[in-house]
Amino acid sequence: MNSRHVSITDELQEYLISFGGREDALLARLRAETLQMRFGHMQVCPEQGQFLFFLVRMLKARSVLEIGVFTGYSSLCMAKALPDDGVLLGLDNQKKFTDIAEAFWLEAGVEDKIELRLCDALAEVARLQDKGLEFDLIFLDADKERYPEYYEACLKILKPDGLLVIDNVLWYGNVAKTAVKEPITDAIRQLNEIVVKDERVEMVTLPFSDGMTLVRKKDTKR
């Protein structure tokens, strides 16, 4: 019998928020305000935000790309982890949400580390490639139906040994339900199949929140 993961009850979720990371008062307020909004459930959970902070620090990342900013919780976590000369480029197309993000970045004093571009993110990633730009870490949390396209595009602008973090790879558990046939679930299934077979990378999927896959691009020059 394989070992099973602990079921995350409401009680355990609250325990994780309290002891699984360090969420400051500003992040807690942003999270609470976002949860009151329509689509507020799309926000990353606090432990994911702290995990992203940890990854940026651990990698000593100086350049981060976030695809899908929403109200800026994850951006704020990562920007706080960047060095003074680090830069986070955020791509989104919903100004009503990113206006909230920018207000919180300003209050946190990290606005100088973040550049926001309102655009079609997939097209912008192609432009970044044309300019020869590369990133230490990329966080992908955008429109799920284009996940397979985003994956290939992101690998082209990820530095060797860089890390791509992909959110929502379990999609509420639907990826394992064969009876579920709809575009978003099918696209995420396709992505998961591509990643696990991709010899260009090393990968692991973490089953917390809605699932996060970590993809390290191999350095072929070694």
TORNUPA-692090 format. One record per residue (C-alpha): residue number from 0; residue in three letters; z, y, x. Coordinates in nm, 4 decimals. Layout:
// TORNUPA-692090
i NUM, aa ala, pz Z, py Y, px X
...
//
This chain:
// TORNUPA-692090
i 0, aa met, pz 0.0000, py 0.0000, px 0.0000
i 1, aa asn, pz -0.0901, py 0.3444, px 0.1312
i 2, aa ser, pz 0.1818, py 0.6066, px 0.1447
i 3, aa arg, pz 0.1570, py 0.8662, px -0.1296
i 4, aa his, pz 0.2039, py 1.2404, px -0.1227
i 5, aa val, pz 0.5047, py 1.3927, px -0.2922
i 6, aa ser, pz 0.4207, py 1.5327, px -0.6359
i 7, aa ile, pz 0.4641, py 1.9106, px -0.6367
i 8, aa thr, pz 0.6868, py 1.9879, px -0.9324
i 9, aa asp, pz 0.7643, py 2.3463, px -1.0375
i 10, aa glu, pz 1.1046, py 2.3120, px -0.8703
i 11, aa leu, pz 0.9535, py 2.1906, px -0.5447
i 12, aa gln, pz 0.6917, py 2.4671, px -0.5553
i 13, aa glu, pz 0.9663, py 2.7281, px -0.5773
i 14, aa tyr, pz 1.1454, py 2.5583, px -0.2885
i 15, aa leu, pz 0.8277, py 2.5743, px -0.0789
i 16, aa ile, pz 0.7915, py 2.9449, px -0.1530
i 17, aa ser, pz 1.1478, py 3.0017, px -0.0373
i 18, aa phe, pz 1.1537, py 2.7773, px 0.2690
i 19, aa gly, pz 0.7952, py 2.6828, px 0.3552
i 20, aa gly, pz 0.6979, py 3.0166, px 0.5050
i 21, aa arg, pz 0.7992, py 3.3793, px 0.5376
i 22, aa glu, pz 0.6594, py 3.5885, px 0.2547
i 23, aa asp, pz 0.7622, py 3.9513, px 0.2914
i 24, aa ala, pz 0.8322, py 4.1844, px -0.0004
i 25, aa leu, pz 0.4848, py 4.3417, px 0.0051
i 26, aa leu, pz 0.3075, py 4.0063, px -0.0076
i 27, aa ala, pz 0.5388, py 3.8926, px -0.2868
i 28, aa arg, pz 0.4565, py 4.2056, px -0.4863
i 29, aa leu, pz 0.0829, py 4.1591, px -0.4346
i 30, aa arg, pz 0.1103, py 3.7970, px -0.5448
i 31, aa ala, pz 0.3128, py 3.8889, px -0.8545
i 32, aa glu, pz 0.0720, py 4.1674, px -0.9552
i 33, aa thr, pz -0.2312, py 3.9453, px -0.9063
i 34, aa leu, pz -0.0841, py 3.6652, px -1.1155
i 35, aa gln, pz -0.0647, py 3.9061, px -1.4096
i 36, aa met, pz -0.4398, py 3.9649, px -1.3933
i 37, aa arg, pz -0.7256, py 3.7718, px -1.5430
i 38, aa phe, pz -0.8391, py 3.5197, px -1.2792
i 39, aa gly, pz -0.5047, py 3.5682, px -1.1028
i 40, aa his, pz -0.4872, py 3.1919, px -1.0537
i 41, aa met, pz -0.7672, py 3.2241, px -0.7948
i 42, aa gln, pz -0.5239, py 3.3771, px -0.5460
i 43, aa val, pz -0.4136, py 3.1581, px -0.2557
i 44, aa cys, pz -0.0576, py 3.0345, px -0.2819
i 45, aa pro, pz 0.2067, py 3.1766, px -0.0458
i 46, aa glu, pz 0.2216, py 2.8676, px 0.1738
i 47, aa gln, pz -0.1563, py 2.8868, px 0.2217
i 48, aa gly, pz -0.1248, py 3.2502, px 0.3222
i 49, aa gln, pz 0.1432, py 3.1656, px 0.5756
i 50, aa phe, pz -0.0668, py 2.8777, px 0.7037
i 51, aa leu, pz -0.3600, py 3.1152, px 0.7623
i 52, aa phe, pz -0.1254, py 3.3545, px 0.9436
i 53, aa phe, pz -0.0073, py 3.0637, px 1.1589
i 54, aa leu, pz -0.3638, py 2.9548, px 1.2398
i 55, aa val, pz -0.4710, py 3.3037, px 1.3480
i 56, aa arg, pz -0.1682, py 3.3321, px 1.5757
i 57, aa met, pz -0.2016, py 2.9808, px 1.7139
i 58, aa leu, pz -0.5716, py 3.0251, px 1.7924
i 59, aa lys, pz -0.5086, py 3.3718, px 1.9359
i 60, aa ala, pz -0.8019, py 3.4765, px 1.7193
i 61, aa arg, pz -0.9445, py 3.8234, px 1.7662
i 62, aa ser, pz -1.2324, py 3.8003, px 1.5189
i 63, aa val, pz -1.1921, py 3.6666, px 1.1657
i 64, aa leu, pz -1.4421, py 3.6469, px 0.8814
i 65, aa glu, pz -1.3195, py 3.6074, px 0.5247
i 66, aa ile, pz -1.5746, py 3.5160, px 0.2597
i 67, aa gly, pz -1.4175, py 3.5948, px -0.0752
i 68, aa val, pz -1.1463, py 3.8607, px -0.0515
i 69, aa phe, pz -1.0254, py 3.8886, px -0.4137
i 70, aa thr, pz -0.7084, py 4.1066, px -0.4167
i 71, aa gly, pz -0.6473, py 4.0654, px -0.0463
i 72, aa tyr, pz -0.3462, py 3.8336, px -0.0132
i 73, aa ser, pz -0.5070, py 3.6043, px 0.2444
i 74, aa ser, pz -0.6674, py 3.9011, px 0.4240
i 75, aa leu, pz -0.3306, py 4.0670, px 0.4544
i 76, aa cys, pz -0.1723, py 3.7505, px 0.5940
i 77, aa met, pz -0.4438, py 3.7079, px 0.8557
i 78, aa ala, pz -0.4633, py 4.0754, px 0.9497
i 79, aa lys, pz -0.0881, py 4.0813, px 1.0137
i 80, aa ala, pz -0.1400, py 3.7953, px 1.2621
i 81, aa leu, pz -0.4242, py 3.9635, px 1.4515
i 82, aa pro, pz -0.3594, py 4.1537, px 1.7747
i 83, aa asp, pz -0.3935, py 4.5322, px 1.7688
i 84, aa asp, pz -0.7586, py 4.5118, px 1.8746
i 85, aa gly, pz -0.8397, py 4.2228, px 1.6397
i 86, aa val, pz -1.0812, py 4.2642, px 1.3491
i 87, aa leu, pz -1.1116, py 4.0924, px 1.0125
i 88, aa leu, pz -1.4422, py 4.1323, px 0.8304
i 89, aa gly, pz -1.4073, py 4.0686, px 0.4579
i 90, aa leu, pz -1.7036, py 3.9988, px 0.2292
i 91, aa asp, pz -1.6841, py 4.0259, px -0.1493
i 92, aa asn, pz -1.8839, py 4.1661, px -0.4416
i 93, aa gln, pz -1.6066, py 4.2623, px -0.6851
i 94, aa lys, pz -1.4868, py 4.6181, px -0.6239
i 95, aa lys, pz -1.2279, py 4.6051, px -0.9036
i 96, aa phe, pz -1.0418, py 4.3400, px -0.7061
i 97, aa thr, pz -1.1012, py 4.4724, px -0.3547
i 98, aa asp, pz -0.9716, py 4.8171, px -0.4572
i 99, aa ile, pz -0.6348, py 4.6467, px -0.5047
i 100, aa ala, pz -0.6709, py 4.4748, px -0.1680
i 101, aa glu, pz -0.7449, py 4.8013, px 0.0129
i 102, aa ala, pz -0.4383, py 4.9697, px -0.1381
i 103, aa phe, pz -0.2119, py 4.6916, px -0.0118
i 104, aa trp, pz -0.3776, py 4.6827, px 0.3316
i 105, aa leu, pz -0.3093, py 5.0549, px 0.3601
i 106, aa glu, pz 0.0531, py 5.0144, px 0.2555
i 107, aa ala, pz 0.0964, py 4.7341, px 0.5085
i 108, aa gly, pz -0.0547, py 4.9453, px 0.7857
i 109, aa val, pz -0.3303, py 4.6952, px 0.8702
i 110, aa glu, pz -0.6250, py 4.8886, px 0.7282
i 111, aa asp, pz -0.7589, py 4.9646, px 1.0770
i 112, aa lys, pz -0.7932, py 4.5924, px 1.1464
i 113, aa ile, pz -0.9996, py 4.5192, px 0.8354
i 114, aa glu, pz -1.3602, py 4.6037, px 0.7519
i 115, aa leu, pz -1.4641, py 4.5365, px 0.3922
i 116, aa arg, pz -1.8273, py 4.4921, px 0.2898
i 117, aa leu, pz -1.9288, py 4.4711, px -0.0754
i 118, aa cys, pz -2.2362, py 4.2514, px -0.0667
i 119, aa asp, pz -2.3946, py 3.9175, px -0.1365
i 120, aa ala, pz -2.1878, py 3.7204, px 0.1130
i 121, aa leu, pz -2.4429, py 3.4498, px 0.1913
i 122, aa ala, pz -2.7095, py 3.7090, px 0.2692
i 123, aa glu, pz -2.4600, py 3.9047, px 0.4805
i 124, aa val, pz -2.3722, py 3.5948, px 0.6828
i 125, aa ala, pz -2.7430, py 3.5564, px 0.7610
i 126, aa arg, pz -2.7502, py 3.9190, px 0.8808
i 127, aa leu, pz -2.4461, py 3.8558, px 1.0995
i 128, aa gln, pz -2.6305, py 3.5651, px 1.2571
i 129, aa asp, pz -2.9361, py 3.7828, px 1.3196
i 130, aa lys, pz -2.7100, py 4.0259, px 1.5061
i 131, aa gly, pz -2.5729, py 3.7446, px 1.7215
i 132, aa leu, pz -2.2142, py 3.7866, px 1.5993
i 133, aa glu, pz -1.9661, py 3.4989, px 1.6173
i 134, aa phe, pz -1.6106, py 3.4539, px 1.4901
i 135, aa asp, pz -1.2998, py 3.2733, px 1.6078
i 136, aa leu, pz -1.1960, py 3.1825, px 1.2531
i 137, aa ile, pz -1.3751, py 3.1875, px 0.9191
i 138, aa phe, pz -1.1979, py 3.1484, px 0.5850
i 139, aa leu, pz -1.4326, py 3.0426, px 0.3040
i 140, aa asp, pz -1.3078, py 3.0981, px -0.0504
i 141, aa ala, pz -1.6114, py 3.2252, px -0.2386
i 142, aa asp, pz -1.8491, py 3.1022, px -0.5105
i 143, aa lys, pz -1.8142, py 2.7255, px -0.5031
i 144, aa glu, pz -2.1645, py 2.6346, px -0.6197
i 145, aa arg, pz -2.2997, py 2.7647, px -0.2887
i 146, aa tyr, pz -2.0417, py 2.5906, px -0.0697
i 147, aa pro, pz -2.2957, py 2.3590, px 0.0986
i 148, aa glu, pz -2.5116, py 2.6608, px 0.1895
i 149, aa tyr, pz -2.2105, py 2.8582, px 0.3101
i 150, aa tyr, pz -2.1041, py 2.5676, px 0.5287
i 151, aa glu, pz -2.4283, py 2.5573, px 0.7245
i 152, aa ala, pz -2.4423, py 2.9355, px 0.7485
i 153, aa cys, pz -2.0831, py 2.9586, px 0.8709
i 154, aa leu, pz -2.1323, py 2.7021, px 1.1453
i 155, aa lys, pz -2.4076, py 2.9197, px 1.2910
i 156, aa ile, pz -2.1715, py 3.2149, px 1.3395
i 157, aa leu, pz -1.8599, py 3.0188, px 1.4345
i 158, aa lys, pz -1.7738, py 3.0189, px 1.8030
i 159, aa pro, pz -1.7551, py 2.6847, px 1.9843
i 160, aa asp, pz -1.3989, py 2.5560, px 1.9319
i 161, aa gly, pz -1.3727, py 2.8026, px 1.6433
i 162, aa leu, pz -1.2164, py 2.7058, px 1.3123
i 163, aa leu, pz -1.3665, py 2.7133, px 0.9634
i 164, aa val, pz -1.1102, py 2.6852, px 0.6815
i 165, aa ile, pz -1.2487, py 2.5954, px 0.3387
i 166, aa asp, pz -1.0393, py 2.6366, px 0.0248
i 167, aa asn, pz -1.0514, py 2.4510, px -0.3093
i 168, aa val, pz -1.2072, py 2.1325, px -0.1714
i 169, aa leu, pz -1.0224, py 1.9147, px -0.4255
i 170, aa trp, pz -1.1087, py 2.1370, px -0.7233
i 171, aa tyr, pz -0.8097, py 2.0543, px -0.9422
i 172, aa gly, pz -0.8611, py 1.6853, px -0.8616
i 173, aa asn, pz -1.2005, py 1.6806, px -1.0303
i 174, aa val, pz -1.3845, py 1.5712, px -0.7148
i 175, aa ala, pz -1.2271, py 1.2240, px -0.7505
i 176, aa lys, pz -1.3057, py 1.1921, px -1.1215
i 177, aa thr, pz -1.6431, py 1.0218, px -1.1497
i 178, aa ala, pz -1.6713, py 1.1182, px -1.5163
i 179, aa val, pz -1.6678, py 1.4895, px -1.4275
i 180, aa lys, pz -2.0248, py 1.6109, px -1.3864
i 181, aa glu, pz -2.0681, py 1.9857, px -1.3625
i 182, aa pro, pz -2.2232, py 2.2210, px -1.1037
i 183, aa ile, pz -1.9116, py 2.3415, px -0.9215
i 184, aa thr, pz -1.7549, py 1.9972, px -0.8875
i 185, aa asp, pz -2.0872, py 1.8490, px -0.7756
i 186, aa ala, pz -2.1319, py 2.1228, px -0.5132
i 187, aa ile, pz -1.7824, py 2.0683, px -0.3709
i 188, aa arg, pz -1.8387, py 1.6918, px -0.3642
i 189, aa gln, pz -2.1639, py 1.7532, px -0.1760
i 190, aa leu, pz -1.9824, py 1.9764, px 0.0728
i 191, aa asn, pz -1.7085, py 1.7187, px 0.1301
i 192, aa glu, pz -1.9684, py 1.4475, px 0.1933
i 193, aa ile, pz -2.1541, py 1.6705, px 0.4399
i 194, aa val, pz -1.8429, py 1.7650, px 0.6346
i 195, aa val, pz -1.6989, py 1.4153, px 0.6739
i 196, aa lys, pz -2.0321, py 1.2902, px 0.8156
i 197, aa asp, pz -2.1039, py 1.5919, px 1.0372
i 198, aa glu, pz -2.0838, py 1.4892, px 1.4036
i 199, aa arg, pz -2.1042, py 1.8530, px 1.5128
i 200, aa val, pz -1.7458, py 1.9087, px 1.4045
i 201, aa glu, pz -1.3978, py 1.7646, px 1.3877
i 202, aa met, pz -1.2325, py 1.7922, px 1.0487
i 203, aa val, pz -0.9274, py 1.7188, px 0.8388
i 204, aa thr, pz -0.8557, py 1.7843, px 0.4720
i 205, aa leu, pz -0.5049, py 1.8952, px 0.3789
i 206, aa pro, pz -0.4026, py 1.8086, px 0.0217
i 207, aa phe, pz -0.1835, py 2.1076, px -0.0495
i 208, aa ser, pz -0.2520, py 2.3588, px -0.3226
i 209, aa asp, pz -0.6132, py 2.2869, px -0.4300
i 210, aa gly, pz -0.7048, py 2.1310, px -0.0966
i 211, aa met, pz -0.8042, py 2.2964, px 0.2322
i 212, aa thr, pz -1.0432, py 2.1501, px 0.4867
i 213, aa leu, pz -1.0162, py 2.2530, px 0.8514
i 214, aa val, pz -1.3384, py 2.2253, px 1.0499
i 215, aa arg, pz -1.3449, py 2.2727, px 1.4273
i 216, aa lys, pz -1.6880, py 2.3325, px 1.5767
i 217, aa lys, pz -1.7321, py 2.1172, px 1.8852
i 218, aa asp, pz -1.8202, py 2.2856, px 2.2129
i 219, aa thr, pz -2.1363, py 2.0985, px 2.3125
i 220, aa lys, pz -2.1368, py 2.2567, px 2.6600
i 221, aa arg, pz -1.8270, py 2.0634, px 2.7673
//
